[in-house]
Amino acid sequence: MEQKTALVLEGGAMRGLYSAGVLDVFMENNIKADVVFGVSAGALFGINYKSRQMGRALRYNLKYAKEKNYMGLYSLITTGDVMNREFCFNKLVYELDKLDFETYKTYPVDFYAVVTNLETGKAEYIKIDDAKKDMEYFRASGSMPFVSKPVEINGNFYLDGAMGDAVPLKKALEMNFEKIIVVLTRPSGFRKKNTHLPYGLLYGKFPNFVETAKNSYKKYNETMDFIEKCEAEKRIIVLRPSETVRMQRIEKNLAKLQKIYDLGVADSKRKLDEIREYLNSR
């Protein structure tokens, strides 16, 4: 029986271009997964793995990073969302740098976008077979608290998947995938600190979400501990930046965007033999 492989993609806003570099190397070298779990930027950039569009994530980010209607303060002030809905999820995917919706639909990889339900405060793993029909789940996955309005889908309100489950390794293990590749966007040893952000002020009517958000740094650090344990036991393969690239979450410096992408390419190329050996082992 063929082994099943899962690819788990952390978010991290523009640091997600590290994962885009990794995924382009995977596509170029025929590294196949049966399922992708994408969180936040991991979902927004990981979509190109299923649509088989090498280079697309880097290309449009370099081209439009300084466009005021793409993402940033202008969009936040004029629309209430740091990530401009009309530009990012309509104009970009349908006109400026088209997403290959048909290939996405037919390519044999299951894609789960991770979102956080504001009512329950829990992560949900939404299997998206048709990106055109369910693009709002991708938007919800990447909608960061405080700088994004909650995304309403079928009567439920969602925000950033990273609040509920920043790196869904345990979900992949629960689903009994034999081989798991985890792509992180922070260097080895990184842990989050409590930011003491006033979640209750803005999201007071969603107490479960407030509790989840306040404790998200703890869950993240516990997840990192678990990832390192699984990595040491050789149960999983982990790709993470081999050096620190200091970036803003909404980075406009094109050289930094290129650098974090190039680092993803270089790190994954260095590990290709190890990855192939891991995937082929029993």
Secondary structure, DSSP 8 states (H G I E B T S, - for coil): ----EEEEE---GGGGHHHHHHHHHHHHTT---SEEEEETHHHHHHHHHHTT-TTHHHHHHHHHTT-TTTBSHHHHHHHS-SB-HHIIIIIIIIIIS---HHHHHHSS-EEEEEEEETTT--EEEEE-S-TTTTHHHHHHHT--TTSS--EEETTEEEEEHHHHHSS-HHHHHHTT-SEEEEE-SS-TT---------HHHHHTT-HHHHHHHHTHHHHHHHHHHHHHHHHHTTSSEEE--SS-----TT---HHHHHHHHHHHHHHHHHTHHHHHHHHH--
